[in-house]
Amino acid sequence: MSLLQAVILAIVEGLTEFLPVSSTGHMVFTASSMGIEKDAFTKLFIETIQFGAIISVVLLYWRKFFDFKKWQFYLKLVVAFFPAVVVGVMLKKHIDTMLETPIFIASVTLLGGIVLLFVDNWFKKPEIENVDNVTVKKSFFIGVFQVLAIVFPGLSRSAATIIGGMQQKLSRKVAAEFSFFLAVPTLAGAFAKSMWDAYKDTPELLTKNNIQLLAVGNIVAFIIAIIAIKAFISFLTKYGFKVFGYYRIILGAAILLFIILGYDLKIT
């Protein structure tokens, strides 16, 4: 992987991580279309540059994350994060297999797009307009929705948690913000596990050059994610999900077409 390729992948990560469009599908498609070597480091890079994106959330919402007097906020995140931990441990082999099955990711991306066409009509009467009013019980059920994105790579963690929030009577804006907050422990945990596994099982991947690529990737993803989050909140509040639905349908169909034409879109 070259430095330019690392930067492009990081831009894609920063743009898509918090949008309901499946960052996994985008990363697999982008890496393959650039002809990046399908090896263990490519997989590690894609898994770990999410860390830069989640730091952008902490920066943008630093008052929320560092207001230690409101301990309930942390409790809600822990409760929402818990289902993902349990399912992630129990279904690790299934998840790894699905992540290496582009046709599955593409299909879920497309079908998820169809769902987004109707989401705004399903949840028209939100009752919660402030994230502080999200209860522990509602947090747990949003976390259950996040599990769907783990079991079905390509669904989009962001899409699953935002829809889960709206199902729990959160407004689109509040559902999106809670989704951002929940991304911090979820993706930080995934980052830590991926780096630990690499250090323990494949330390040869952590060369000086590779570490530099990871550092650049996280910095770029951090910068781009800040822009994407601000733009997404504004767009979602005004226009809803339909545009993202059409986009996902087009993307999923395009990936399926490439697979039919014989392109190998696996990242490992």
Summary of the structure (lengths in Angstrom):
residues: 268
radius of gyration: 17.7
end to end distance: 13.2
largest distance: 56.6
contacts: 949
relative contact order: 0.22
helix: 79%
strand: 1%
